[in-house]
Amino acid sequence: MNVTLLIDAIVRQTTILIAELATASGTRAPLAHTANQVFLDLVHELKEQGLGNKVIADMFGMALRTYHHKVQRLSESGTFRGKSLWAAVLAFVEERRTTSRADVLRRFVGDDAATVRSVLADLVDSGLVYKSGQGDATQYRARELEELSAPDESLERTANLVWVAVNRYGPATASELRDVLLLDDAKLRVVLDKLVEAGRVAREPGEPGASEASYSCDSCLLGLGNSFGWEAAVFDHYQAMVTAICCKLRTGSTEAGSRDLIGGSTYSYDVWDGHPHEREVAEFLGETRRRAVALREKVEAFNRGRERPDDARGLKFISYVGQTVLPQGEQGDNA
């Protein structure tokens, strides 16, 4: 399989995952911004790999001028230069306290009206703006910071997601975490304060007048049965898988060895009702979880109260395990 076919196949699987997430539990998550955000994120990551604009434009099959226009259009509002449309609309609603959809559309006349409406819908769904009424007479009111601080299900779900990101990327500043999670700055800082108050995350002040505070945590445990944890668990699992694949690619190795510490393996077992190994296979994940939990507790118990020697290289081992069961003949990407 060549790289283009592999990319196409991964994009296909990713779109299936996004569709499942967007409709999970009967929700209808807004997706208007998704394609544009994917483009911008991909451009950013390609630049991080050291590629120039001309090469990136060629990879997208665009003329350089077309590429620059698209990046500029998506990166900032056509009405407020230097600000993303999402941030500019939120700032406008917060400034007005209460405003109508018609007023917002008039203010952002330099931007596509359908895109402005989708941004408003996204702000409502994210809990940063209240909505009442219908049509262009719809009224929007920005939530006060105190309201964002109120304990509710949405905030708890966001807190779990941020906790996972701090555990994976910490020590990290609020700006670095915002780049990972694409959260609004005000809401992210409220959530970080909550995590610090709860003792789940530690905050280290930055140098006076020079840098932001950084956040870190020694562990992140989303217990089984936690109804507020599934989004964070999905994010953690997917991120761990992507990290392992990227680290493997960066080694330059295309082969797997039994002693490799970086990489992944997939195993499938074909059984049937009454098969002598059916129960053993079914209990495999539970057994693996118990061993993983016991090992983590053993490591944490040893580390408690101890500092890593200055001359010792720190290592973070990341393991991800998942399973599913499909009736014979059913394809995995249509599950």
N, C-alpha and C positions, 0 to 999 in steps of 0.2 A: 504493500500500500504506500503510495507516495504521500508527501506532506499535505498537499492540497486536498486529497481525498480524506485524510485523517482530520484535517480542520473542518471540512464539511460535515463529517460524521459527528464530531464533537459539538459543533454548532447545533446540529439536529437534536442531539440528546439534551443540550442546554435549553433549547426552546421548549422542549417537552417539559422539562423541570420548571421553567418559568410559567408555563401555562397551568401546570398543576398548582404552583404556589399562588398564582393570581386568582384561582377559583377555590382555594382550600376553605373548608368550613362554610361554603356558601357565599364567600366574599367575591367581590368583583374589583380587584385592585386596579388602579389606573395604570395604563401602560404607554400613554402617549409620549412620555419622555424617554422610554427605555431605549429605543433604537438610536436616538441622538446621543444618549449618555454612553451607550456601547461604543459608538464612533469616537467620541471624545476620549474615553478611557483607553481605547485601543491606540489612538494617536499618542497619548501620553506615555503608555508603556513602550511603544516602539521607539519613542525619543529616549526613554530610559535605557534602551538597548543600544543607544548611540547612533541611531539612524537620523538622517537629515530630512527636511521637508520634501525635497524633490524625490527621494527614494520612497518615502511614505506615500506621496501622491501617486507614484507609479504603481505601488502595491495595491492601491484602491482603484486603479484604472482611471485616474482623474488628471486633467491638466493642472499644472501647478497653481494657476490663478483660481480655478474652480475650487481646488482644495483649500486654498487660503480663505476664500469667501465663505466656504462652508464652516470651517473652524471658527472664523470670526463671528458668523451668524449664530452658531450654537453656543459659543462661549460667553456671549454677552447680549444684553437686551438691545434691541434696535432703538429703544427710546432712551434708556439710561446707559451710556457707554461706560465700560469698565465694570459692569455688574451683570451677573447671570440674570436671565428673565425671572427665574424662580425667586432669587434673593430680592430683585427689584420689586416684584409684585408684593411679596411679604412686607417689605419695608414701606411700601405705599399704603397698604391696609393698616399696618401698625401706626403710621403717622396720622391717618385719618380716623383711627379708632373704629369707626363704622362707615362703610361705603357701599355703594351698589355695584352690581356687575357692569351696568352701563357706564358708570363713572370710571371703573377700572379699564374698560375697553377704550374709552375716550383718551384716558391718560396714556395708554400704551398703543396708540394708533400706529406707531412705527413697527409694531410686532404683529405677527400673524394672529388673527382673532381666535382661531381654533386652538392655537397653542396657548394663548393667554387663558382661555377657559379651562384647558386641561391642567394648567398650573394652579388655578383656583381650586379645582376639584382635588388636586393632590394635596394642597395646603389644608383643605377641610379633612381629608382622609387621614392626614398625618397628625391631626389634633391641634394644629397651630392656629386655625381660624374656625370660627363658628359661621354657620350658614342658616339663613331663613328666607322664605319666599320662593318665587319661581321666576324663570325667564330673566330678562334684563333688569327687572325690578328686584332680583335676589339681593339680599343684604349680607354683607360679610363683616365680621368683627374679629379682630385679633385677640387671642387669649392673652391675659396678663401673665406675667412671669409667675405670680403666686398660684394662678390656676394650673400652670404647667407643673407646679410643685405638688399638687394634690395627688395623694396616692390613688391610682386607678389601674385598671388592668392594662391599658395601653402603655402607661409609664413603666409598669413592672416588666412587660415584654421587652420594651426598649432597653431597660436596665440590664436584663439578661444578655441581650445582644452586645451591649457596650462592654459588659463584664468579660464576655468571651474574647472580644477584640483586645482589651487591655491585657488579658492573660496571654494572648498569642503574640502581640506586638510590643508589649511593655518592656522597659520603660518607654512611654510614648507621651507626647504632648497632646493637648486637645486638638490642635491643628492637624497633627498626624492621624489621630483617630477619626477626625472628620473626613479626611481624604479616603480612609478605608470604608467608612460606613455611610458617607454622603448625608450625614444628619445636619439639621439646622444647628447653628452654633449655640443659640440660646438654650434649646432643648438639650443638646449634648452636655452643656455645662451644668444644667440642673440635674441631669441623670448622674454625672460624675460626682457632684456634691452628695447626692443620695448614696451612692456606692461607697464614698469615703466615710460618711456618717455611719453607715451600716458595718463598717470594718471589712468590707469585701475588697476594697481597693485602697492602696496607700498613695498619698500625694506628696511629692518632693518639690519644694519651691525651687524655681530657677534662679539664676544669678540676678541680683538686683538690677533692674532696668535693662537686662540683656536678653533673657530668654524666658519662655513660658515654664510653668510648673509641669512636671512629668508624673505620669500615673503608672502604677505597676501592681501586680498581685502575685502571691506565691502559688495560689491554686484557684481553680474555678470548677465548682461541682454543681451541676444541674441534676438534682436527684430524680430518680425514676418516679413517675406519677405527677411530676410538676406540670400542671396544665398551662403555666405561663412560660414554659421553657422550650417549646418545640421549635420556634423560629430560630432561637439561638443555637439549639442543637443541630438543626439543619445547616446553619451557617458554619458552625464549628466543623462538622463532618466534611462538608464540601470544601472548605478552606484547607483542611488537613490533607485531603486527597489532592487538591490542586498543588499545594506546597510540595508534597512528595513527588509528584510528576515533574514539576519544574526543577526541583533539586536534582532529580535523576537526569533530566535533559542537560542540565548545566555541567554534569560530570563528563559529558561527551560519550558516555558508554551506551551502546545499544543492546547489551547483553545483561542477563541477570545471573547472579551466582548465589549459591546456597548460603554464603556468609555475608552477603551484601547487607549493609545497614540502611541503605537508601533504596527505595523502590516499593513496589506493591505486587501482590499476587491475587488472582481471582480463582476460586475453586467452585465447582458445581457438582452436585450429587443427584443422580437419577435413581429414585426409589419409587415404590408403589405401596398401596395399602397392604399391610402384612409383611412387608420386607423386613428381614432380620435386623437391618441397620437403620430403619426408619426413625426410631426413637433416638438413637445415638446422634444421628444427623440433626434432628429437630432440637436437641438439647445443646448442640455445639455452641451457639451464641451465648446461652446462659452460662455455660462453663467458662467460656472465654472472658465474659464480663466479670465473673467472680474472681478469676485469676488476675485480671487487670486491676480490679479494685484493691485486692489484697497487696499486689505489688506496689501500687501507688501509695497506699497507706504505710507500707514498710519504708519506702523511700522518704516520705514526708516525716515519719517518726524519727528517722536518722538525721534528717536535715534540720529538724526543729532545734533552735538554739545554737546551731553551728554556722560558721561563716566559711565560704569557699576559700581555700588557700589562694593567696595572691598569684602564685606561680602555676595554678591549675586552670586548664581551659574549660570554660563552662559549656555544657552540652544539653540541649533540650531534645529528648526523644519524643516523637509524635507518632502515635499508632491510631489507625482508624479501622473499625470493623463494622460491617453491616450485613444484613441478609434479607432475602425475600423468598417467597414460595410461589411458583407459577404452575398452573395446570399444564400438563404436557401439550406441546404444540402452540402455546401462547407466547408471543414475542415480548421480550423485555421492554422495548421502547413503547409498547402500547398498554403496559400494565396500568 
